[in-house]
């Protein structure tokens, strides 16, 4: 790696590049320390921070707390990997004393273990406001969960993948650990079908592969906020290569089926083959799929009315991002229904067969009843 002094001090914006011989499928950067970040690059040059036609954007070290960090670059081609690590200290004013390495705290078994797939792009890009606001809401409640990974840009139609990751890192990096850009961001083709000829059965994209490994390591719940492409890819690989682990996969999905009063399924449309495959597995009880339908959207639509909440949030701190609004009226964190159900009644009595109507009513009623308290939490975080 160039641009990063081993054992040295970094401040401001720096250009860090992984020099790789050959043509790897990807280079994944992992930053570990007071803040944890992950970035995937799929084409040379491989800059931590991204680039535009070979001109690096640079990584702004001011977006993370001062302290000691290790940056690891992992180049992969097929099953072959190579990696390099550099340890350094972020110090903006020369007063930080480098701290010794610490051992990460073990995962708290009392907190739900989650993996988030979001189709958030950069503000003004292809996605709407819900993921931008929902990631801010997740930042407010992050301490309630064990977040294995938060993947953004999980949509083939996104054109500025680097912009999506830059926004996510700058907006939420201080709150959400293990942010990563989806390996399917801007990747044409989608999931297609789960047959042996699907190339993902042999060599899944990097974030899909990481999801597979996390499921096999003990299971988790995927919060699905956009197309079901990555969940389908992981399930397909498991079905073909490790069917004994398929039942470890659970998914809670926002709006991939129609609901009463909501005759569309917007998160199914962008990759319908993936959506139908995941629902088919759930109908056969091969995986657990808690489909919430449009419960989150109904909650946002009625928060200030039937749910009797004050929906105003100051536009400071996380409030800037929480205020990404639906129809210019209500902060549109509709995807947040997928984790709010854990906090308001739990998920033990939800149907797991992928059918949405009963779950739609239950999720909406429980979260609507707590709407004033939820908006109080969000306002408290807008400082």
One Martini backbone bead per residue (centre of mass of N, CA, C, O) as a GRO file, in nm:
protein
  383
    1UNK     BB    1   0.098   0.035   0.020
    2UNK     BB    2   0.017   0.372  -0.047
    3UNK     BB    3   0.011   0.673   0.161
    4UNK     BB    4   0.099   0.494   0.427
    5UNK     BB    5   0.247   0.508   0.734
    6UNK     BB    6   0.411   0.288   0.908
    7UNK     BB    7   0.353   0.391   1.235
    8UNK     BB    8   0.222   0.654   1.176
    9UNK     BB    9   0.080   0.972   1.083
   10UNK     BB   10  -0.257   1.098   1.027
   11UNK     BB   11  -0.403   1.370   0.828
   12UNK     BB   12  -0.664   1.442   0.681
   13UNK     BB   13  -0.610   1.400   0.342
   14UNK     BB   14  -0.561   1.078   0.176
   15UNK     BB   15  -0.380   0.867  -0.056
   16UNK     BB   16  -0.476   0.524  -0.092
   17UNK     BB   17  -0.294   0.245  -0.235
   18UNK     BB   18  -0.333  -0.066  -0.399
   19UNK     BB   19  -0.085  -0.268  -0.523
   20UNK     BB   20  -0.159  -0.485  -0.805
   21UNK     BB   21  -0.103  -0.778  -0.946
   22UNK     BB   22  -0.287  -0.825  -1.193
   23UNK     BB   23  -0.653  -0.947  -1.192
   24UNK     BB   24  -0.864  -0.889  -0.974
   25UNK     BB   25  -1.188  -0.899  -0.863
   26UNK     BB   26  -1.088  -0.770  -0.580
   27UNK     BB   27  -1.059  -0.497  -0.333
   28UNK     BB   28  -1.050  -0.508   0.023
   29UNK     BB   29  -1.111  -0.270   0.270
   30UNK     BB   30  -1.000  -0.265   0.621
   31UNK     BB   31  -1.102  -0.074   0.902
   32UNK     BB   32  -0.946  -0.074   1.226
   33UNK     BB   33  -1.096   0.068   1.534
   34UNK     BB   34  -1.276   0.330   1.646
   35UNK     BB   35  -1.342   0.268   1.344
   36UNK     BB   36  -1.537   0.082   1.100
   37UNK     BB   37  -1.437  -0.001   0.764
   38UNK     BB   38  -1.561  -0.075   0.422
   39UNK     BB   39  -1.407  -0.137   0.093
   40UNK     BB   40  -1.484  -0.188  -0.258
   41UNK     BB   41  -1.276  -0.282  -0.536
   42UNK     BB   42  -1.301  -0.375  -0.905
   43UNK     BB   43  -1.090  -0.152  -1.018
   44UNK     BB   44  -0.842  -0.005  -1.155
   45UNK     BB   45  -0.753   0.169  -0.924
   46UNK     BB   46  -0.689   0.099  -0.561
   47UNK     BB   47  -0.878   0.307  -0.364
   48UNK     BB   48  -0.911   0.448  -0.053
   49UNK     BB   49  -1.204   0.638  -0.159
   50UNK     BB   50  -1.163   0.638  -0.448
   51UNK     BB   51  -1.243   0.731  -0.800
   52UNK     BB   52  -1.182   0.932  -1.111
   53UNK     BB   53  -1.026   0.815  -1.361
   54UNK     BB   54  -0.767   0.777  -1.142
   55UNK     BB   55  -0.867   1.005  -0.946
   56UNK     BB   56  -0.846   1.061  -0.627
   57UNK     BB   57  -1.043   1.146  -0.352
   58UNK     BB   58  -0.977   1.043  -0.087
   59UNK     BB   59  -0.914   1.010   0.260
   60UNK     BB   60  -1.092   1.130   0.542
   61UNK     BB   61  -0.971   1.130   0.867
   62UNK     BB   62  -1.203   1.324   0.995
   63UNK     BB   63  -1.437   1.084   0.997
   64UNK     BB   64  -1.264   0.985   1.241
   65UNK     BB   65  -1.138   0.905   1.518
   66UNK     BB   66  -0.890   0.933   1.709
   67UNK     BB   67  -0.619   0.694   1.659
   68UNK     BB   68  -0.580   0.356   1.622
   69UNK     BB   69  -0.500   0.175   1.312
   70UNK     BB   70  -0.604  -0.080   1.067
   71UNK     BB   71  -0.513  -0.147   0.728
   72UNK     BB   72  -0.670  -0.377   0.499
   73UNK     BB   73  -0.576  -0.552   0.200
   74UNK     BB   74  -0.785  -0.761  -0.018
   75UNK     BB   75  -0.700  -0.979  -0.270
   76UNK     BB   76  -0.917  -1.135  -0.525
   77UNK     BB   77  -0.913  -1.465  -0.703
   78UNK     BB   78  -1.135  -1.646  -0.637
   79UNK     BB   79  -0.962  -1.849  -0.395
   80UNK     BB   80  -0.749  -1.620  -0.410
   81UNK     BB   81  -0.535  -1.452  -0.167
   82UNK     BB   82  -0.419  -1.117  -0.067
   83UNK     BB   83  -0.238  -0.934   0.198
   84UNK     BB   84  -0.227  -0.603   0.362
   85UNK     BB   85  -0.087  -0.423   0.650
   86UNK     BB   86  -0.150  -0.105   0.829
   87UNK     BB   87  -0.029   0.083   1.099
   88UNK     BB   88  -0.187   0.374   1.257
   89UNK     BB   89  -0.234   0.733   1.328
   90UNK     BB   90  -0.488   0.953   1.415
   91UNK     BB   91  -0.380   1.309   1.395
   92UNK     BB   92  -0.472   1.650   1.375
   93UNK     BB   93  -0.277   1.811   1.627
   94UNK     BB   94  -0.044   1.635   1.792
   95UNK     BB   95  -0.199   1.511   2.079
   96UNK     BB   96  -0.205   1.212   2.016
   97UNK     BB   97  -0.178   0.906   2.176
   98UNK     BB   98  -0.087   0.617   2.097
   99UNK     BB   99  -0.259   0.323   2.106
  100UNK     BB  100  -0.301   0.023   2.188
  101UNK     BB  101  -0.413  -0.257   2.108
  102UNK     BB  102  -0.736  -0.407   2.090
  103UNK     BB  103  -0.984  -0.620   2.191
  104UNK     BB  104  -1.260  -0.713   2.078
  105UNK     BB  105  -1.568  -0.736   2.157
  106UNK     BB  106  -1.795  -0.947   2.208
  107UNK     BB  107  -2.078  -1.065   2.115
  108UNK     BB  108  -2.401  -0.991   2.208
  109UNK     BB  109  -2.646  -1.230   2.267
  110UNK     BB  110  -2.891  -1.020   2.343
  111UNK     BB  111  -2.851  -0.922   2.052
  112UNK     BB  112  -2.946  -0.888   1.753
  113UNK     BB  113  -2.837  -1.041   1.453
  114UNK     BB  114  -2.734  -0.829   1.183
  115UNK     BB  115  -2.812  -0.764   0.827
  116UNK     BB  116  -2.781  -0.500   0.592
  117UNK     BB  117  -2.983  -0.419   0.299
  118UNK     BB  118  -2.916  -0.142   0.082
  119UNK     BB  119  -3.020   0.100  -0.190
  120UNK     BB  120  -2.838   0.329  -0.133
  121UNK     BB  121  -2.765   0.633  -0.256
  122UNK     BB  122  -2.701   0.921  -0.342
  123UNK     BB  123  -2.812   1.212  -0.312
  124UNK     BB  124  -3.020   1.230  -0.600
  125UNK     BB  125  -3.048   0.956  -0.689
  126UNK     BB  126  -3.217   0.659  -0.749
  127UNK     BB  127  -3.311   0.680  -0.477
  128UNK     BB  128  -3.488   0.736  -0.211
  129UNK     BB  129  -3.534   0.849   0.124
  130UNK     BB  130  -3.553   0.595   0.312
  131UNK     BB  131  -3.253   0.502   0.351
  132UNK     BB  132  -3.136   0.762   0.463
  133UNK     BB  133  -3.326   0.771   0.712
  134UNK     BB  134  -3.290   0.475   0.818
  135UNK     BB  135  -2.985   0.492   0.880
  136UNK     BB  136  -3.024   0.707   1.096
  137UNK     BB  137  -3.210   0.540   1.278
  138UNK     BB  138  -3.009   0.309   1.320
  139UNK     BB  139  -2.800   0.487   1.463
  140UNK     BB  140  -2.976   0.534   1.716
  141UNK     BB  141  -3.014   0.192   1.761
  142UNK     BB  142  -2.738   0.031   1.746
  143UNK     BB  143  -2.705  -0.071   2.054
  144UNK     BB  144  -2.944  -0.299   2.018
  145UNK     BB  145  -2.731  -0.431   1.817
  146UNK     BB  146  -2.572  -0.679   1.606
  147UNK     BB  147  -2.373  -0.553   1.349
  148UNK     BB  148  -2.220  -0.710   1.100
  149UNK     BB  149  -2.358  -0.552   0.844
  150UNK     BB  150  -2.367  -0.255   0.622
  151UNK     BB  151  -2.521  -0.246   0.308
  152UNK     BB  152  -2.467  -0.047   0.023
  153UNK     BB  153  -2.584  -0.027  -0.307
  154UNK     BB  154  -2.817  -0.270  -0.366
  155UNK     BB  155  -2.816  -0.176  -0.697
  156UNK     BB  156  -2.796  -0.189  -1.042
  157UNK     BB  157  -2.888   0.125  -1.117
  158UNK     BB  158  -2.650   0.239  -0.997
  159UNK     BB  159  -2.388   0.482  -1.085
  160UNK     BB  160  -2.277   0.602  -0.791
  161UNK     BB  161  -2.107   0.416  -0.580
  162UNK     BB  162  -1.903   0.603  -0.444
  163UNK     BB  163  -2.118   0.806  -0.345
  164UNK     BB  164  -2.267   0.615  -0.158
  165UNK     BB  165  -2.026   0.553   0.033
  166UNK     BB  166  -1.952   0.840   0.110
  167UNK     BB  167  -2.217   0.911   0.243
  168UNK     BB  168  -2.227   0.685   0.452
  169UNK     BB  169  -1.961   0.749   0.595
  170UNK     BB  170  -2.023   1.051   0.667
  171UNK     BB  171  -2.311   1.006   0.807
  172UNK     BB  172  -2.260   0.693   0.972
  173UNK     BB  173  -1.967   0.600   1.065
  174UNK     BB  174  -1.989   0.681   1.381
  175UNK     BB  175  -2.233   0.445   1.426
  176UNK     BB  176  -2.164   0.238   1.191
  177UNK     BB  177  -2.044  -0.062   1.154
  178UNK     BB  178  -1.946  -0.218   0.873
  179UNK     BB  179  -1.938  -0.062   0.622
  180UNK     BB  180  -2.056  -0.142   0.278
  181UNK     BB  181  -2.019  -0.197  -0.050
  182UNK     BB  182  -2.183  -0.334  -0.286
  183UNK     BB  183  -2.105  -0.580  -0.533
  184UNK     BB  184  -2.385  -0.498  -0.709
  185UNK     BB  185  -2.318  -0.220  -0.777
  186UNK     BB  186  -2.398  -0.170  -1.109
  187UNK     BB  187  -2.463  -0.470  -1.171
  188UNK     BB  188  -2.552  -0.647  -1.420
  189UNK     BB  189  -2.843  -0.897  -1.428
  190UNK     BB  190  -2.861  -1.017  -1.156
  191UNK     BB  191  -2.979  -1.331  -1.048
  192UNK     BB  192  -3.198  -1.491  -1.192
  193UNK     BB  193  -3.133  -1.829  -1.131
  194UNK     BB  194  -3.136  -2.136  -0.931
  195UNK     BB  195  -2.870  -2.277  -1.077
  196UNK     BB  196  -2.579  -2.434  -1.164
  197UNK     BB  197  -2.523  -2.196  -1.388
  198UNK     BB  198  -2.490  -2.000  -1.177
  199UNK     BB  199  -2.208  -1.820  -1.096
  200UNK     BB  200  -2.271  -1.784  -0.783
  201UNK     BB  201  -2.231  -2.084  -0.703
  202UNK     BB  202  -1.912  -2.049  -0.739
  203UNK     BB  203  -1.885  -1.700  -0.753
  204UNK     BB  204  -1.958  -1.481  -0.547
  205UNK     BB  205  -1.993  -1.194  -0.446
  206UNK     BB  206  -1.840  -1.053  -0.184
  207UNK     BB  207  -2.097  -0.982  -0.007
  208UNK     BB  208  -2.228  -1.259  -0.046
  209UNK     BB  209  -1.998  -1.424   0.073
  210UNK     BB  210  -2.007  -1.291   0.353
  211UNK     BB  211  -2.295  -1.379   0.417
  212UNK     BB  212  -2.251  -1.678   0.404
  213UNK     BB  213  -2.039  -1.690   0.633
  214UNK     BB  214  -2.226  -1.573   0.854
  215UNK     BB  215  -2.441  -1.792   0.845
  216UNK     BB  216  -2.249  -2.042   0.895
  217UNK     BB  217  -2.138  -1.920   1.181
  218UNK     BB  218  -2.472  -1.892   1.315
  219UNK     BB  219  -2.647  -1.689   1.206
  220UNK     BB  220  -2.907  -1.456   1.080
  221UNK     BB  221  -3.055  -1.131   1.009
  222UNK     BB  222  -3.202  -0.992   0.733
  223UNK     BB  223  -3.237  -0.660   0.624
  224UNK     BB  224  -3.472  -0.571   0.371
  225UNK     BB  225  -3.466  -0.257   0.163
  226UNK     BB  226  -3.467  -0.401  -0.119
  227UNK     BB  227  -3.353  -0.592  -0.314
  228UNK     BB  228  -3.304  -0.966  -0.306
  229UNK     BB  229  -3.030  -1.044  -0.432
  230UNK     BB  230  -2.833  -1.123  -0.193
  231UNK     BB  231  -3.014  -1.326  -0.050
  232UNK     BB  232  -3.045  -1.512  -0.295
  233UNK     BB  233  -2.746  -1.575  -0.341
  234UNK     BB  234  -2.697  -1.707  -0.067
  235UNK     BB  235  -2.920  -1.923  -0.081
  236UNK     BB  236  -2.822  -2.064  -0.338
  237UNK     BB  237  -2.548  -2.150  -0.240
  238UNK     BB  238  -2.651  -2.317  -0.001
  239UNK     BB  239  -2.833  -2.514  -0.158
  240UNK     BB  240  -2.578  -2.633  -0.327
  241UNK     BB  241  -2.330  -2.643  -0.087
  242UNK     BB  242  -2.507  -2.596   0.217
  243UNK     BB  243  -2.802  -2.714   0.313
  244UNK     BB  244  -2.757  -2.728   0.631
  245UNK     BB  245  -2.749  -2.386   0.642
  246UNK     BB  246  -3.014  -2.255   0.532
  247UNK     BB  247  -3.186  -2.230   0.809
  248UNK     BB  248  -3.001  -1.980   0.918
  249UNK     BB  249  -3.179  -1.805   0.737
  250UNK     BB  250  -3.299  -1.471   0.788
  251UNK     BB  251  -3.581  -1.252   0.695
  252UNK     BB  252  -3.659  -0.896   0.682
  253UNK     BB  253  -3.917  -0.735   0.493
  254UNK     BB  254  -3.970  -0.448   0.277
  255UNK     BB  255  -4.195  -0.447   0.035
  256UNK     BB  256  -4.241  -0.748  -0.157
  257UNK     BB  257  -4.548  -0.698  -0.118
  258UNK     BB  258  -4.862  -0.662  -0.101
  259UNK     BB  259  -5.115  -0.446   0.050
  260UNK     BB  260  -5.352  -0.304   0.211
  261UNK     BB  261  -5.362  -0.015   0.007
  262UNK     BB  262  -5.094  -0.160  -0.147
  263UNK     BB  263  -5.064  -0.256  -0.495
  264UNK     BB  264  -4.747  -0.279  -0.450
  265UNK     BB  265  -4.381  -0.407  -0.507
  266UNK     BB  266  -4.098  -0.228  -0.515
  267UNK     BB  267  -3.873  -0.449  -0.403
  268UNK     BB  268  -3.929  -0.665  -0.638
  269UNK     BB  269  -3.896  -0.541  -0.928
  270UNK     BB  270  -3.574  -0.511  -0.979
  271UNK     BB  271  -3.567  -0.846  -0.875
  272UNK     BB  272  -3.788  -1.086  -0.921
  273UNK     BB  273  -3.634  -1.353  -0.913
  274UNK     BB  274  -3.527  -1.317  -0.626
  275UNK     BB  275  -3.794  -1.274  -0.480
  276UNK     BB  276  -3.932  -1.544  -0.562
  277UNK     BB  277  -3.719  -1.732  -0.441
  278UNK     BB  278  -3.736  -1.649  -0.142
  279UNK     BB  279  -4.042  -1.708  -0.114
  280UNK     BB  280  -4.024  -2.006  -0.189
  281UNK     BB  281  -3.848  -2.096   0.048
  282UNK     BB  282  -4.048  -2.007   0.269
  283UNK     BB  283  -4.293  -2.182   0.177
  284UNK     BB  284  -4.090  -2.447   0.234
  285UNK     BB  285  -3.921  -2.393   0.507
  286UNK     BB  286  -3.602  -2.320   0.444
  287UNK     BB  287  -3.674  -2.035   0.544
  288UNK     BB  288  -3.696  -1.717   0.703
  289UNK     BB  289  -3.983  -1.491   0.627
  290UNK     BB  290  -4.050  -1.161   0.726
  291UNK     BB  291  -4.322  -1.007   0.591
  292UNK     BB  292  -4.432  -0.650   0.599
  293UNK     BB  293  -4.466  -0.495   0.369
  294UNK     BB  294  -4.629  -0.165   0.407
  295UNK     BB  295  -4.598  -0.085   0.711
  296UNK     BB  296  -4.387   0.145   0.699
  297UNK     BB  297  -4.550   0.331   0.510
  298UNK     BB  298  -4.801   0.360   0.686
  299UNK     BB  299  -4.656   0.486   0.924
  300UNK     BB  300  -4.560   0.741   0.777
  301UNK     BB  301  -4.841   0.838   0.672
  302UNK     BB  302  -4.969   0.825   1.001
  303UNK     BB  303  -4.795   0.952   1.230
  304UNK     BB  304  -4.950   1.246   1.250
  305UNK     BB  305  -5.223   1.101   1.295
  306UNK     BB  306  -5.312   0.806   1.404
  307UNK     BB  307  -5.028   0.803   1.583
  308UNK     BB  308  -4.977   1.080   1.733
  309UNK     BB  309  -4.717   1.241   1.616
  310UNK     BB  310  -4.430   1.426   1.638
  311UNK     BB  311  -4.239   1.476   1.327
  312UNK     BB  312  -4.037   1.667   1.431
  313UNK     BB  313  -3.687   1.741   1.330
  314UNK     BB  314  -3.400   1.854   1.371
  315UNK     BB  315  -3.142   2.003   1.152
  316UNK     BB  316  -2.923   1.811   1.322
  317UNK     BB  317  -2.713   1.598   1.270
  318UNK     BB  318  -2.904   1.328   1.214
  319UNK     BB  319  -3.144   1.514   1.128
  320UNK     BB  320  -3.060   1.563   0.837
  321UNK     BB  321  -3.124   1.257   0.752
  322UNK     BB  322  -3.404   1.211   0.880
  323UNK     BB  323  -3.531   1.449   0.677
  324UNK     BB  324  -3.590   1.252   0.474
  325UNK     BB  325  -3.882   1.279   0.271
  326UNK     BB  326  -4.221   1.217   0.243
  327UNK     BB  327  -4.381   1.434   0.052
  328UNK     BB  328  -4.253   1.667   0.245
  329UNK     BB  329  -4.343   1.567   0.556
  330UNK     BB  330  -4.218   1.279   0.640
  331UNK     BB  331  -3.995   1.097   0.768
  332UNK     BB  332  -3.851   0.823   0.557
  333UNK     BB  333  -3.820   0.538   0.771
  334UNK     BB  334  -3.967   0.270   0.662
  335UNK     BB  335  -3.741   0.047   0.688
  336UNK     BB  336  -3.735   0.048   1.011
  337UNK     BB  337  -3.948  -0.173   1.069
  338UNK     BB  338  -3.736  -0.416   1.073
  339UNK     BB  339  -3.628  -0.314   1.375
  340UNK     BB  340  -3.873  -0.214   1.545
  341UNK     BB  341  -3.999  -0.497   1.601
  342UNK     BB  342  -3.794  -0.576   1.821
  343UNK     BB  343  -3.873  -0.324   2.025
  344UNK     BB  344  -4.204  -0.391   1.958
  345UNK     BB  345  -4.275  -0.721   2.068
  346UNK     BB  346  -4.126  -0.867   1.872
  347UNK     BB  347  -4.089  -1.181   1.647
  348UNK     BB  348  -4.216  -1.461   1.746
  349UNK     BB  349  -4.533  -1.401   1.613
  350UNK     BB  350  -4.435  -1.422   1.326
  351UNK     BB  351  -4.452  -1.494   1.013
  352UNK     BB  352  -4.217  -1.719   0.799
  353UNK     BB  353  -4.360  -1.760   0.484
  354UNK     BB  354  -4.388  -1.460   0.324
  355UNK     BB  355  -4.649  -1.357   0.434
  356UNK     BB  356  -4.800  -1.023   0.490
  357UNK     BB  357  -5.078  -0.936   0.622
  358UNK     BB  358  -5.045  -1.006   0.926
  359UNK     BB  359  -4.776  -0.854   0.963
  360UNK     BB  360  -4.870  -0.578   0.875
  361UNK     BB  361  -5.069  -0.528   1.109
  362UNK     BB  362  -4.885  -0.583   1.350
  363UNK     BB  363  -4.655  -0.383   1.294
  364UNK     BB  364  -4.821  -0.129   1.277
  365UNK     BB  365  -4.967  -0.133   1.553
  366UNK     BB  366  -4.709  -0.137   1.734
  367UNK     BB  367  -4.560   0.115   1.620
  368UNK     BB  368  -4.784   0.324   1.634
  369UNK     BB  369  -4.815   0.311   1.950
  370UNK     BB  370  -4.488   0.424   1.958
  371UNK     BB  371  -4.444   0.694   1.802
  372UNK     BB  372  -4.378   0.914   2.011
  373UNK     BB  373  -4.120   0.769   2.122
  374UNK     BB  374  -3.964   0.748   1.859
  375UNK     BB  375  -3.948   1.057   1.799
  376UNK     BB  376  -3.803   1.122   2.060
  377UNK     BB  377  -3.544   0.966   1.992
  378UNK     BB  378  -3.474   1.124   1.732
  379UNK     BB  379  -3.458   1.407   1.857
  380UNK     BB  380  -3.229   1.340   2.065
  381UNK     BB  381  -3.016   1.286   1.818
  382UNK     BB  382  -3.055   1.597   1.722
  383UNK     BB  383  -2.731   1.753   1.801
   0.00000   0.00000   0.00000
